[in-house]
Amino acid sequence: MKAGSGSLGVTKRMRVSYGGSAALDPTDRRLLLKVTAPRVPVGLVERTGTTMESARLHDRQVVAVVAPAGFGKTALLCQWRRALLRRGAIVAWLSADDADEPARFTKAIALAMERAGGWRSFARIRDQQASNPADVDRLTDWLTEIAELACDTVLIVDEVDRLPGRTLEGSLSYVLANLAPNLRVVCAARRPVLRLADQTAHGIATQLSAEDLRFSLQETIRLLQHRFGAKADLDEAARIHELAHGWPLGIQLAIASMDGRAHSSERPSARPSSSHRDFKHLLLESLLSHLTRVERRFLVRASIVERVNGSLCEALTGRADSARVLARLRETTPLFSESLEGGWLTIHPMAREALGGEFARWPARVRRSVHAAAARWLEAHRLEEEAARHALQAGQRERAWRLAERSLFAALARGHVVRTREWFERTPLPKRSLRPPLLLAAGWSSAISGIPKEARASAQRVLRDRRSTHDERVLARLLLSAAEIYADRIDRAEKLVEAWSRDGAGLRVKAAFNGRNQTAMIALFQGRPAQARRILKEARRAMHDGESGLVLVFNWAVEGMSYLWEGYVRSAVEVLTRALHAAERTVGHRGVPALTLAGLSAFGLWECGELEEALTVLLNRLDAIEEFATPSGLAAGFLAASRLALHRGEEGRACELLEDLCAIGESREMPRVQVLPLTELIRLHGAHGRSETCAMLLRRLDRVFEAASDLSGSFKDLLLLHRGIAAAHTARAGGDWPAVLERLEAAGQQADRLHRGIDGLEIRLLRAEATHACGRDARALLAEAYGRAGSLGCKRLRSEPYVQALCRAILPEEPDEPIEPPGAMDPGSPLPAHRSARKESARIAPAAFLTPKEREVLELMARRLSNKQIATALDVGPTTVKWHLKNLFAKLHAAGREHAIQRAQMLGILTLH
């Protein structure tokens, strides 16, 4: 029987009639705190992905939440408890500890049920003496009583990992193995201690891990906006999220460090350096203050490496008991964010940074000795790249470069571009002594960083070096063409790819993967997007399982570009979003492999009309996209950011972003990165009829072509296509409709030849408008283009004002599809999930142990009505009201009206707004 239908039967059962804890013996009174649920933290944001109503949780009888400290397990249990109470369930709470032997555990859960519902039968179970060490008889009685309640019942046990082994393996396992149909058990622990494999396989149990509890970026934004309202800065929220890696405690501490400026006129991001210092101080004081001096120094030494285990900590600290100390610190401090295979632990990046600040104040001699110890251990365990960094910090330059030669190219291939680049920016050795492996690493990092001259020079030195192997020469030739691709000179790269592809038989697997990616890129810019995708998929099939890194990210990026090229924006977003999430897990929010994908994803999301998602993707990334994204990712990211700014009504900001992009293209000698923003500026001003401004911008566009007179092939045709669209918008701004049709005719032919589907749609829609303006029938042309845009998911194109106006004029049967700006688009307003404060009112959640009349009395009492007023409202006598109040006080264990209101709020039955 469901909770809602079983409430009448429940109220007929015998309940305890006392109004406090007088009937409890001293031992039971000590258990009261254990069975009293904590308050729901103030300002807690509802997390949509981990609600009890989610598909993963709603039909599971056993839910285990397993995560290290600081991941908000108890807060999540409090949220679930409140939600379950509102649905009318009976919810018992127990905070476990190491003193809960089987008999005490049984007494505690009996008291928890007694407090949750007030039934005398559970008090009798509590008072019974244990008949056997496992206390099976009393547990059986407890389960039987719950089954007879005929309503949904939930037992929440927090800190299960603290239970003694006999209780875990005996009492709790017995409960989980003999669950009543109406009983759910929710447990939380810092480490996996429950054996749920069989129940999980049968769909009875499920487990949430630390990864499930990490905040998403949207949740971090909502939390910041909930705290600071209109003063919240979205980029600051993204920076906090990246710094915390979604760690709930870290995010809360970072926001707490900003509280000092919460009431000032500036936004929380106005003084980021000060906020950062405040946060590190708060982190150290709040998390490490209870540690001894020896333990704190142990953590500071361990924090210099990215991941730790007992053996490495022994090398860093000189303590033979390091494994035991590390295990104890893992249990007592919320600093270890995740457990890795092979016994490794990771200290959370926020904690590492804070501890690193303390390490930096140690004497230089001590710091060098610790780094030297780390380098020796890491080298002995064949972790050369990490060992090289520590050897360099220990002052052992020759050793560092010897290790780097064996590891830097592999680190670069995994996506650690910035780290690799730093090596060559602070190199203590003359460049002439660099061997081919280091030259290749330097060259590829230069190419990715947008420094093609250095990349070309490194590749040429490898090709001239007689020490170079065949594989190194192949990689050098690939580097030459990659440098041109990253420099956005696809026409030059095309000739280089054709040259080395003739000798492609000698390519290794990874080199072949890289070469096929470049071949696919050339095919795309030649107007063969389907062929490009075929090449990319063949390359992925040839890779070994588990291969990843820059070449795979580039593969995904080109595939997403191919869909955008043809106008299949839904497919593009699907590919790019999946790839972006994978890249973020590997190298982080601002890692180089993620930046190109972020720019392209934001552009695709904009075209799909998903504006809030597009904005979220770009948060705290645009500066890094400018520095490290490929030209395609750079242009897409800035175009999306400018269109989002324009949609918010910030035309000045939109124009500023486009001018910045144009300046970047000019400084890096990238013609396409100049042509695209100038075309967009003409489109923007043309929509407002600013013909003179459009004409001036068109002259600037022509000067770009004059400066890049060596452009050739399909790449030149692509730029001329954009020039033709810009010329059409310029003529449109001046109202010269025949000229618009003339310019669109040539542009349309180029778009068809290059298979530029998204540009072809825009051209057809503009042709329909110009045809209609010239007094001719444009109905068929508009219907075809408008329908095609809808089938491809191009909501942005369909919602253009001129398209909507044209549809209303000649296609009245087509519905308008404007894109509504989501709440996140306005920096001065919160996300849609946030609600401003309303006038105070009381809301009662259904509770199985309160009758409907008692709930009404409680609600009216919470509104501060007197007994007489309540009697009038309910049309009953004052004696009846007093009788209901007496029952309420007994059920809520309250001493009076105010106490009853507080108890109802704590239990989640009453919510005051």
Residue pairs with C-beta under 8 A, 6 or more apart in sequence:
1 9
1 150
1 151
1 182
2 151
2 152
3 87
3 88
3 89
3 90
3 151
3 152
3 846
3 848
4 88
4 846
6 149
6 150
6 151
6 848
7 88
7 151
7 846
7 848
7 851
9 150
9 151
10 117
10 149
10 150
10 151
10 848
10 849
11 849
11 851
13 119
13 121
13 149
14 119
14 120
14 121
15 117
15 118
15 119
15 120
15 849
15 890
15 891
16 23
16 114
16 118
16 119
16 120
16 123
16 890
17 890
18 890
19 889
19 890
19 893
19 894
19 895
20 893
20 895
21 28
21 29
21 32
21 893
23 123
24 32
28 107
28 111
28 126
31 107
31 108
31 111
32 111
32 115
33 95
34 94
34 95
34 96
34 97
34 108
35 92
35 93
35 94
35 95
35 108
35 111
35 112
35 115
36 93
36 115
37 78
37 81
37 91
37 93
37 156
37 906
37 907
38 74
38 78
39 78
39 906
40 75
40 78
40 79
40 82
40 908
41 75
41 78
43 223
43 226
43 227
44 75
44 78
44 79
45 219
45 222
45 223
45 226
45 833
46 79
46 833
47 76
47 79
47 215
47 219
48 833
49 212
49 216
50 57
50 76
50 208
50 212
50 213
51 57
51 80
51 83
52 58
52 80
52 83
52 84
53 83
56 206
57 63
57 206
59 203
60 184
60 203
60 204
60 205
60 206
61 179
61 183
61 184
61 185
61 199
61 204
61 205
62 176
62 179
62 184
62 185
62 186
62 187
62 196
62 199
62 204
62 205
62 206
63 184
63 185
63 186
63 187
63 205
63 206
63 207
63 208
64 160
64 186
64 187
64 188
64 189
64 192
64 194
64 196
64 205
64 206
64 207
64 208
65 73
65 76
65 77
65 186
65 187
65 188
65 189
65 207
65 208
65 213
66 188
66 189
66 190
66 191
66 192
66 207
66 208
66 209
66 210
67 73
67 190
67 208
67 209
67 210
67 213
68 190
68 210
68 330
68 334
68 336
68 337
68 338
69 190
69 249
69 333
69 334
70 247
70 248
70 249
70 250
70 334
70 335
70 348
71 210
71 213
71 214
71 247
71 248
71 249
71 334
72 213
72 248
72 249
73 158
73 188
73 189
73 213
74 158
74 188
75 248
76 188
76 213
77 156
77 158
77 186
77 188
80 156
80 186
81 91
81 93
81 154
81 156
81 908
82 845
82 908
83 908
84 91
84 152
84 154
85 91
85 845
85 847
85 907
85 908
85 909
86 845
86 846
86 908
87 152
87 845
87 846
88 151
88 152
88 845
88 846
88 847
88 848
89 151
89 152
89 153
89 154
89 848
90 113
90 116
90 117
90 149
90 151
90 152
90 153
90 154
90 848
90 849
91 116
91 153
91 154
91 156
91 908
92 109
92 112
92 113
92 115
92 116
92 153
92 154
92 155
92 156
93 112
93 116
93 156
93 158
94 108
94 109
94 112
94 155
94 156
94 157
94 158
95 158
95 159
96 105
96 157
96 158
96 159
96 160
96 162
96 163
97 159
97 162
97 163
98 162
98 163
98 164
100 108
100 162
100 163
100 164
100 167
101 164
101 166
101 167
102 130
102 133
102 134
102 135
102 166
102 167
102 170
102 171
103 130
103 135
105 135
105 163
105 167
105 171
105 172
106 125
106 130
106 135
106 138
106 139
106 142
106 171
107 126
109 142
109 155
109 175
110 122
110 123
110 125
110 126
110 138
110 142
111 122
111 126
112 155
113 119
113 122
113 142
113 145
113 146
113 153
113 155
114 122
114 123
114 126
115 893
116 849
117 149
117 848
117 849
118 849
118 890
118 891
119 145
119 149
121 145
122 142
122 145
125 138
125 141
125 142
125 145
128 138
128 141
130 138
131 137
131 138
133 166
133 170
134 166
134 170
134 171
134 174
135 170
135 171
136 174
139 171
139 174
139 175
140 178
143 175
143 178
143 179
143 180
143 183
144 180
146 153
146 180
146 182
146 183
147 180
147 181
147 182
147 183
149 182
150 182
151 182
151 848
152 182
152 184
152 848
153 180
153 182
153 183
153 184
154 183
154 184
154 185
154 186
155 175
155 183
155 184
155 185
155 186
156 185
156 186
156 187
157 172
157 185
157 186
157 187
157 188
158 187
158 188
159 188
159 189
159 190
160 168
160 172
160 187
160 188
160 189
160 193
160 194
161 189
161 190
161 191
161 193
163 172
163 193
168 193
168 194
172 187
172 194
173 194
173 195
175 185
176 185
176 194
176 196
176 199
176 205
179 185
179 204
187 194
190 331
192 207
196 205
196 207
199 205
200 206
200 207
210 337
210 338
211 338
213 248
214 245
214 246
214 247
214 248
215 223
215 241
215 244
215 246
215 247
215 248
215 251
216 246
217 237
217 238
217 241
217 616
217 619
218 616
218 831
220 237
220 238
220 240
220 241
220 244
220 246
220 251
221 232
221 234
221 237
221 238
221 241
221 616
221 619
221 824
221 831
222 830
222 831
222 833
222 834
223 251
223 252
223 255
224 232
224 233
224 236
224 237
224 240
224 255
224 268
225 232
225 237
225 830
225 831
225 834
226 830
226 834
227 255
227 262
228 258
228 262
228 267
228 268
229 830
230 828
230 829
230 830
231 262
231 266
231 267
231 268
232 267
232 268
232 830
233 267
233 268
233 269
233 827
234 615
234 619
234 824
234 827
235 269
235 619
235 620
236 267
236 268
236 269
236 272
237 619
238 589
238 619
238 620
238 621
239 269
239 272
239 620
240 251
240 254
240 255
241 251
241 589
241 620
242 588
242 589
242 590
242 620
243 250
243 254
243 349
243 350
243 353
244 250
244 251
244 254
244 350
245 337
245 348
245 349
245 350
245 588
247 337
247 348
247 350
249 334
250 283
250 348
250 350
250 351
253 279
253 282
253 283
253 286
253 350
254 275
254 279
254 350
256 282
257 275
257 278
257 279
257 281
257 282
258 268
258 275
258 278
258 279
260 278
261 268
261 270
261 271
261 275
262 268
268 275
269 275
280 353
280 354
280 357
283 350
283 351
283 354
284 354
284 355
284 358
287 333
287 334
287 335
287 351
288 296
288 299
288 333
290 332
291 299
291 329
291 332
291 333
295 325
295 329
297 317
298 313
298 317
298 319
298 322
298 325
298 329
299 329
299 333
299 335
299 347
299 355
300 355
300 358
300 359
300 362
301 313
301 316
301 317
301 359
301 370
302 308
302 312
302 313
302 316
302 317
302 326
302 347
303 347
303 351
303 352
303 355
303 356
303 359
304 316
304 356
304 359
304 370
304 371
304 374
304 390
305 312
305 316
305 374
305 378
305 386
305 390
306 346
306 352
306 386
307 340
307 344
307 345
307 346
307 347
308 326
308 344
308 345
308 346
308 347
309 323
309 326
309 342
309 343
309 344
309 345
310 322
310 323
310 324
310 326
310 327
310 343
311 322
311 323
311 377
312 374
312 377
312 378
313 319
313 322
313 323
313 325
313 326
314 320
314 322
314 323
315 373
315 374
315 376
315 377
316 370
316 373
316 374
316 377
319 325
326 345
329 335
329 336
330 336
330 345
335 347
335 348
335 351
336 345
336 346
336 347
336 348
337 346
337 347
337 348
337 349
338 345
338 346
339 345
339 346
340 346
347 355
359 367
359 370
360 367
367 393
368 393
368 394
368 395
369 394
371 390
371 391
371 393
371 394
372 390
372 391
372 394
372 396
374 386
374 387
374 390
375 387
375 388
375 390
375 391
375 394
375 396
375 399
375 400
375 403
376 387
378 384
378 386
378 387
378 390
379 387
379 391
379 403
384 403
384 404
384 406
384 407
385 403
385 404
385 407
385 408
385 410
385 411
387 403
388 400
388 401
388 403
388 404
388 407
388 408
389 400
389 419
391 397
391 399
391 400
391 403
392 400
397 428
397 429
401 429
401 438
404 423
404 438
405 435
405 437
405 438
406 437
408 420
408 423
408 437
408 438
408 441
409 437
409 440
409 441
409 444
411 419
411 420
412 420
412 441
412 444
412 445
412 550
413 510
413 549
413 550
413 551
414 548
414 549
414 550
414 586
414 587
415 549
415 550
415 553
415 583
415 586
415 587
415 591
415 592
415 593
416 587
417 445
417 448
417 449
417 550
417 592
417 593
417 628
418 592
418 628
420 441
420 445
421 445
421 446
421 449
423 441
424 441
424 442
424 445
424 446
434 442
435 465
435 467
436 462
436 465
436 467
436 468
436 469
436 472
436 476
437 472
439 458
439 461
439 462
439 465
440 458
440 459
440 462
440 472
440 475
440 476
440 479
442 454
442 458
443 454
443 455
443 457
443 458
443 459
443 462
443 476
443 479
443 483
444 455
444 479
444 482
446 452
446 454
446 455
446 458
446 483
447 455
447 479
447 482
447 483
447 486
447 487
448 486
448 550
448 592
448 628
449 627
449 628
450 486
450 487
450 627
450 628
450 668
452 483
452 484
452 486
452 487
455 479
455 480
455 482
455 483
455 486
456 480
456 483
458 476
458 479
459 476
459 477
459 479
459 480
459 483
460 476
460 480
462 468
462 472
462 473
462 475
462 476
462 479
463 473
463 476
463 477
468 476
470 506
471 508
471 511
474 500
474 506
474 507
474 508
474 511
475 511
477 496
477 499
477 500
478 500
478 511
478 514
478 515
478 518
480 496
481 493
481 496
481 497
481 500
481 518
482 493
482 514
482 518
484 490
484 492
484 493
484 496
485 493
485 518
485 521
485 630
486 630
486 631
487 631
487 668
487 669
487 670
488 631
488 665
488 668
488 670
488 671
488 672
488 673
489 670
489 715
490 521
490 522
490 525
490 714
490 715
491 711
491 712
491 713
491 714
491 715
491 716
493 518
493 521
493 522
494 522
494 525
494 526
494 713
494 715
497 515
497 518
497 519
497 522
500 515
501 515
501 519
504 512
504 515
507 515
509 542
509 543
509 544
510 547
510 551
512 539
512 542
513 539
513 542
513 543
513 547
513 551
513 552
513 555
514 551
514 554
516 535
516 536
516 538
516 539
516 542
517 536
517 539
517 551
517 554
517 555
517 558
519 535
520 531
520 532
520 533
520 535
520 536
520 539
520 555
520 558
520 562
521 532
521 558
523 529
523 531
523 532
523 535
524 532
524 558
524 561
524 562
524 565
525 714
525 715
525 718
526 713
526 714
527 714
527 753
527 754
527 755
527 756
528 755
529 562
529 563
529 565
529 566
529 755
530 562
532 558
532 559
532 562
533 559
533 562
536 555
536 558
536 559
536 562
537 559
539 555
540 552
540 555
543 552
548 582
548 586
549 593
550 592
550 593
553 579
553 583
553 593
553 594
553 596
553 597
554 596
554 630
556 575
556 576
556 578
556 579
556 597
557 576
557 579
557 596
557 597
557 600
557 630
557 632
557 633
559 575
560 572
560 575
560 576
560 579
560 597
560 600
560 601
560 604
561 572
561 600
561 632
563 569
563 571
563 572
563 575
563 604
564 572
564 600
564 603
564 604
564 607
564 636
564 758
565 755
565 756
565 757
565 758
566 755
566 756
566 757
566 758
567 757
567 758
567 760
567 761
567 792
567 794
568 757
568 792
568 793
569 604
569 607
569 608
569 758
569 792
569 793
569 794
570 608
570 792
570 793
572 600
572 604
573 601
573 604
573 605
573 608
573 610
576 597
576 600
576 601
576 604
577 601
579 597
580 594
580 597
580 598
580 601
580 617
583 591
583 593
583 594
583 597
584 591
584 594
586 593
587 593
587 594
588 594
589 620
589 621
590 620
590 621
590 624
592 628
595 621
595 624
595 625
595 628
595 629
595 633
595 637
596 625
596 629
596 630
596 632
596 633
596 634
597 633
598 617
598 618
598 621
598 625
598 629
598 633
598 637
599 618
599 625
599 629
599 632
599 633
599 634
599 635
599 636
599 637
599 638
599 640
600 632
600 633
600 636
600 637
601 614
601 617
602 614
602 615
602 617
602 618
602 636
602 637
602 640
602 641
603 614
603 636
603 637
603 639
603 640
605 611
605 613
605 614
605 617
605 640
606 614
606 640
606 643
606 644
606 796
607 758
607 793
607 794
607 795
607 796
607 797
608 793
608 794
608 795
608 796
609 795
609 796
609 799
609 819
611 644
611 647
611 819
611 821
611 822
611 825
612 822
612 823
612 824
612 825
612 831
614 640
614 644
615 644
615 824
615 825
616 824
618 625
618 637
618 640
618 641
618 644
621 637
622 637
622 638
622 641
625 633
625 634
625 637
625 638
626 634
626 638
626 660
626 664
629 637
631 670
631 672
631 673
634 661
634 664
634 673
635 661
635 672
635 673
635 676
635 677
638 657
638 658
638 660
638 661
638 677
639 658
639 661
639 676
639 677
639 680
641 657
642 653
642 654
642 655
642 657
642 658
642 661
642 677
642 680
643 654
643 796
644 825
645 651
645 653
645 654
645 657
646 654
646 684
647 819
647 821
647 825
648 821
648 825
648 826
648 827
651 684
654 684
655 681
655 684
658 677
658 678
658 680
658 681
658 684
659 677
659 681
661 673
661 676
661 677
662 673
662 674
662 677
662 678
664 670
664 673
665 671
665 672
665 673
665 674
665 675
665 677
666 674
669 708
671 704
671 705
671 707
671 708
671 711
671 719
672 715
672 718
672 719
674 704
675 701
675 704
675 719
675 722
675 723
676 722
678 697
678 700
678 701
678 704
678 726
679 701
679 722
679 723
679 725
679 726
679 729
681 697
682 694
682 697
682 698
682 701
682 726
682 729
682 730
683 725
683 726
683 729
685 693
685 694
685 697
685 733
686 694
686 729
686 730
686 732
686 733
687 801
687 802
688 733
689 733
689 735
690 733
691 730
691 733
691 734
691 735
694 729
694 730
694 733
694 734
695 730
695 734
697 726
697 730
698 726
698 727
698 730
701 723
701 726
702 723
705 711
705 719
705 723
711 719
714 754
717 750
717 753
717 754
718 754
718 756
720 750
721 747
721 750
721 751
721 754
721 756
721 759
722 759
724 743
724 744
724 746
724 747
724 750
725 744
725 747
725 759
725 762
725 763
727 743
728 740
728 743
728 744
728 747
728 763
728 766
729 766
731 737
731 739
731 740
731 743
732 740
732 766
732 769
732 770
737 770
737 773
737 774
738 770
738 774
740 766
740 770
741 767
741 770
741 771
741 774
744 763
744 766
744 767
744 770
747 759
747 763
748 760
748 763
748 764
748 767
750 756
751 757
751 759
751 760
751 763
752 760
757 792
758 794
758 797
761 785
761 788
761 789
761 792
761 794
761 797
762 797
764 781
764 784
764 785
764 788
765 782
765 785
765 786
765 789
765 797
765 800
765 802
765 803
765 806
767 778
767 781
768 778
768 781
768 782
768 785
768 806
769 778
769 802
769 803
769 806
771 777
771 778
771 781
772 778
772 782
772 806
772 809
772 810
778 806
778 810
779 810
779 811
782 806
782 807
782 810
782 811
783 811
783 814
786 798
786 803
786 807
786 811
786 814
789 797
789 798
790 798
795 817
795 819
796 819
797 803
798 804
798 817
799 817
799 818
799 819
804 816
804 817
804 818
807 814
807 816
808 816
822 831
822 832
823 829
823 830
823 831
823 832
823 834
824 831
824 832
837 913
838 913
839 913
840 912
840 913
841 863
841 912
841 913
842 859
842 862
842 863
842 910
842 911
842 912
842 913
843 859
843 910
843 911
843 912
843 913
844 855
844 856
844 858
844 859
844 909
844 910
844 911
845 908
845 909
845 910
845 911
846 855
847 855
847 907
847 909
849 891
850 858
850 888
850 891
850 909
853 874
853 884
854 884
854 887
854 888
854 891
855 909
856 874
857 870
857 874
857 881
857 884
857 885
857 888
858 888
858 900
858 901
858 904
858 909
858 910
859 910
860 869
860 870
860 873
860 874
861 870
861 885
861 888
861 897
861 900
861 901
862 901
862 904
862 910
862 912
865 873
867 878
867 881
867 882
867 885
868 878
870 881
871 877
871 878
871 880
871 881
874 880
874 881
885 897
885 900
888 894
888 900
889 895
889 896
889 899
889 900
892 899
892 900
892 903
892 904
892 907
893 903
894 900
894 902
894 903
901 910
904 910
905 911
905 912
